[in-house]
Amino acid sequence: MILNQINMRKITFLFVTASLLMTSFVQGQEQTTTDSKKNWQVRLRGIGIYPDQSATIGIIGGDVAISNAFVPELDFTYFFTENFAAELILGTAKHDVSTTGSDISAIGGPTSFDVDLGSVMLLPPTLTFQYHFFPMKERKFKPYVGAGLNYTLFYNVKEGSVVKDVEYDNALGYAGQVGFDILFDDTYFINFDVKRLFLKTDVTVDASNLSPGLNIPAEVTIDPWIVGIGVGMKF
């Protein structure tokens, strides 16, 4: 609990600091928004989450498998100028987790076994700072690039039927993104977006139900690709 509180203080500080730095920077630019009444935009997207996972697992070895997920996602963007913006995404997803090729011969099992670790919900609020531009005269196609911070909360852990418990540490990571909007008018548009989160977490598997005192540590790299398409509105 104390560690989680410290982590939350760190991420709050980082997000606030990043926001202040970005605000200071864009205030120094000569550009201004073309329509100050529509500095905000909101998007509703359907996203696919594709973990690029790997793990270092103690005691039993092997690797990790994390399922893909398909969920709705809501995001808000504020434009400081016509080109510079900040985006916050909000969404949550459920993933099934297992080890692959683990050696459980010490407890009477096979030398290569996939251990079902149940499922976990991830809540990964991500703040990115973006540069938007119009490469064509028609100003209907608006691509952008972005980078920022991510803080992932792991919750609603279901350990499955094999082990006693699984604990995930909340984690701070980084994010990069590319995408584009296709504008219908000055209010509505469609969006395509690709993000890559760079995310690691420490996991502890309580397998004391299989062998007294057996706790299995693991360092898990998730690094998901997040691909989304949706609709948006400026206001």
C-alpha positions as CSV (number, residue, x, y, z in Angstrom):
1,M,0.0,0.0,0.0
2,I,2.8,2.4,0.9
3,L,4.7,1.6,-2.3
4,N,1.5,2.2,-4.4
5,Q,1.0,5.6,-2.7
6,I,4.6,6.6,-3.4
7,N,4.1,5.5,-7.1
8,M,0.9,7.5,-7.4
9,R,2.7,10.6,-6.0
10,K,5.5,10.1,-8.5
11,I,3.1,9.8,-11.5
12,T,1.0,12.7,-10.4
13,F,4.2,14.8,-10.1
14,L,5.4,13.7,-13.5
15,F,2.1,14.4,-15.2
16,V,1.8,17.8,-13.7
17,T,5.4,18.7,-14.5
18,A,5.0,17.6,-18.1
19,S,1.8,19.5,-18.4
20,L,3.4,22.7,-17.1
21,L,6.4,22.3,-19.3
22,M,4.3,21.9,-22.4
23,T,2.1,24.8,-21.5
24,S,5.1,27.0,-21.0
25,F,6.6,25.9,-24.3
26,V,3.5,26.5,-26.4
27,Q,2.8,29.8,-24.8
28,G,6.2,30.9,-26.2
29,Q,5.1,30.0,-29.7
30,E,3.7,32.7,-32.1
31,Q,1.1,30.3,-33.5
32,T,-2.4,30.4,-32.1
33,T,-5.3,28.2,-32.7
34,T,-7.4,29.0,-35.8
35,D,-10.6,28.5,-33.9
36,S,-10.2,29.3,-30.2
37,K,-13.8,28.2,-29.5
38,K,-12.9,24.6,-30.4
39,N,-9.7,23.9,-28.5
40,W,-11.1,20.6,-27.2
41,Q,-11.9,17.4,-29.0
42,V,-13.3,14.1,-27.8
43,R,-13.0,10.7,-29.6
44,L,-14.7,7.4,-29.1
45,R,-12.6,4.6,-30.5
46,G,-12.6,0.8,-30.7
47,I,-9.1,-0.4,-29.9
48,G,-7.2,-3.7,-30.2
49,I,-4.5,-4.3,-27.6
50,Y,-1.7,-6.6,-28.7
51,P,0.9,-7.3,-26.0
52,D,4.5,-7.9,-27.2
53,Q,5.3,-9.8,-24.1
54,S,8.3,-11.5,-22.5
55,A,9.3,-12.5,-19.0
56,T,12.1,-13.5,-16.7
57,I,10.5,-16.1,-14.4
58,G,12.2,-17.3,-11.3
59,I,12.3,-20.9,-10.0
60,I,10.2,-22.5,-12.7
61,G,11.5,-20.6,-15.7
62,G,9.7,-20.4,-19.0
63,D,8.0,-17.3,-20.6
64,V,4.7,-15.6,-20.4
65,A,1.6,-15.4,-22.7
66,I,-0.8,-12.5,-22.4
67,S,-4.0,-12.5,-24.5
68,N,-5.0,-9.7,-26.9
69,A,-8.1,-7.6,-26.0
70,F,-10.6,-5.5,-27.9
71,V,-12.4,-2.8,-26.0
72,P,-13.9,0.7,-26.4
73,E,-11.8,3.7,-25.4
74,L,-12.5,7.4,-24.8
75,D,-9.9,10.1,-25.1
76,F,-9.8,13.9,-24.8
77,T,-7.4,16.3,-26.5
78,Y,-6.7,19.9,-25.8
79,F,-5.1,22.1,-28.5
80,F,-2.7,24.7,-27.1
81,T,-2.2,26.0,-30.6
82,E,-3.2,24.7,-34.1
83,N,-0.3,22.3,-34.1
84,F,0.5,21.4,-30.4
85,A,-1.9,19.4,-28.3
86,A,-2.1,17.1,-25.3
87,E,-4.2,13.9,-25.3
88,L,-5.4,11.8,-22.3
89,I,-6.8,8.3,-23.0
90,L,-9.2,6.4,-20.7
91,G,-9.9,2.8,-21.1
92,T,-9.6,-0.6,-19.4
93,A,-9.1,-4.1,-20.6
94,K,-9.1,-7.7,-19.4
95,H,-6.2,-10.1,-20.3
96,D,-5.7,-13.8,-19.7
97,V,-2.2,-14.7,-18.5
98,S,-0.2,-17.9,-18.4
99,T,3.4,-19.1,-18.3
100,T,4.7,-21.1,-21.2
101,G,7.2,-23.9,-21.1
102,S,7.7,-23.8,-17.3
103,D,9.5,-26.6,-15.4
104,I,7.3,-27.8,-12.6
105,S,9.1,-31.2,-12.2
106,A,10.1,-30.2,-8.6
107,I,6.5,-30.5,-7.6
108,G,5.8,-33.7,-9.6
109,G,4.8,-32.1,-12.9
110,P,6.3,-32.0,-16.4
111,T,9.5,-30.2,-17.4
112,S,7.6,-28.0,-19.9
113,F,4.1,-26.9,-18.8
114,D,1.9,-23.8,-19.3
115,V,0.7,-22.6,-16.0
116,D,-2.7,-20.8,-16.0
117,L,-2.4,-17.6,-14.0
118,G,-6.0,-16.5,-14.5
119,S,-6.8,-13.0,-15.6
120,V,-6.1,-9.3,-14.7
121,M,-7.7,-6.0,-15.6
122,L,-5.4,-3.1,-16.7
123,L,-6.3,0.5,-16.4
124,P,-3.5,2.5,-18.3
125,P,-4.2,6.2,-18.3
126,T,-1.8,7.7,-20.9
127,L,-0.9,11.3,-21.4
128,T,0.8,12.2,-24.7
129,F,1.9,15.5,-26.2
130,Q,1.3,15.8,-29.9
131,Y,2.3,17.7,-33.0
132,H,-0.5,17.9,-35.7
133,F,-0.1,19.2,-39.2
134,F,-1.9,19.6,-42.5
135,P,0.3,18.2,-45.4
136,M,-2.4,19.0,-48.1
137,K,-4.0,22.2,-49.2
138,E,-7.5,20.9,-48.6
139,R,-6.8,20.6,-44.9
140,K,-9.0,17.5,-44.5
141,F,-6.2,15.0,-43.8
142,K,-4.4,15.8,-40.5
143,P,-1.7,13.4,-39.3
144,Y,0.1,13.7,-36.0
145,V,2.9,12.2,-33.9
146,G,3.1,12.1,-30.1
147,A,5.0,10.9,-27.1
148,G,4.3,10.8,-23.4
149,L,3.8,8.9,-20.1
150,N,1.7,6.0,-19.0
151,Y,0.8,4.7,-15.6
152,T,-0.8,1.3,-15.5
153,L,-3.0,0.1,-12.7
154,F,-3.5,-3.7,-12.3
155,Y,-6.8,-4.7,-10.6
156,N,-9.5,-7.3,-10.3
157,V,-6.9,-10.1,-10.4
158,K,-8.4,-13.6,-10.9
159,E,-5.7,-16.1,-10.1
160,G,-7.3,-19.1,-11.8
161,S,-7.5,-22.6,-10.5
162,V,-3.8,-23.6,-10.3
163,V,-2.1,-21.2,-7.9
164,K,-3.2,-19.5,-4.7
165,D,-2.7,-15.8,-5.7
166,V,-1.0,-13.5,-8.2
167,E,0.2,-9.9,-7.4
168,Y,1.1,-7.3,-10.0
169,D,2.9,-4.0,-9.2
170,N,1.5,-0.9,-10.7
171,A,4.0,0.5,-13.2
172,L,5.2,3.7,-14.9
173,G,6.0,3.5,-18.6
174,Y,6.4,5.5,-21.7
175,A,4.3,5.9,-24.9
176,G,4.7,6.8,-28.5
177,Q,2.0,7.3,-31.1
178,V,1.2,8.1,-34.7
179,G,-2.2,8.7,-36.2
180,F,-4.4,10.9,-38.4
181,D,-7.8,12.5,-38.5
182,I,-9.9,12.9,-41.6
183,L,-12.1,16.0,-41.2
184,F,-15.7,16.1,-42.4
185,D,-16.1,19.7,-41.3
186,D,-14.9,21.9,-38.5
187,T,-16.7,19.7,-35.9
188,Y,-16.7,16.0,-36.9
189,F,-14.0,13.7,-38.0
190,I,-12.8,10.1,-38.1
191,N,-9.6,8.9,-36.5
192,F,-7.0,6.2,-36.9
193,D,-4.4,5.8,-34.2
194,V,-1.5,3.5,-33.3
195,K,0.3,3.6,-29.9
196,R,3.1,1.6,-28.4
197,L,3.4,1.5,-24.6
198,F,6.7,0.6,-23.1
199,L,5.7,-1.2,-19.9
200,K,7.2,-3.6,-17.4
201,T,5.8,-4.9,-14.1
202,D,7.0,-7.1,-11.3
203,V,4.8,-10.1,-10.6
204,T,4.7,-12.4,-7.6
205,V,2.9,-15.8,-7.9
206,D,1.9,-17.3,-4.6
207,A,2.0,-21.1,-5.3
208,S,2.1,-22.2,-1.6
209,N,-0.9,-24.4,-2.3
210,L,1.3,-26.5,-4.6
211,S,4.4,-26.5,-2.3
212,P,4.7,-24.9,1.1
213,G,6.3,-21.4,1.0
214,L,6.6,-21.4,-2.8
215,N,6.6,-17.9,-4.2
216,I,7.6,-17.4,-7.8
217,P,8.9,-13.9,-8.8
218,A,8.8,-12.6,-12.4
219,E,9.7,-9.5,-14.3
220,V,7.2,-9.2,-17.1
221,T,7.5,-6.9,-20.1
222,I,4.1,-6.2,-21.7
223,D,4.9,-3.5,-24.3
224,P,1.5,-3.5,-26.0
225,W,0.6,-2.1,-29.4
226,I,-2.7,-0.3,-29.3
227,V,-4.5,0.1,-32.6
228,G,-7.7,2.2,-32.7
229,I,-10.2,3.6,-35.1
230,G,-13.2,5.8,-34.2
231,V,-15.1,9.1,-34.5
232,G,-14.5,12.4,-32.9
233,M,-16.0,15.8,-32.3
234,K,-14.4,19.2,-31.7
235,F,-16.0,21.7,-29.2
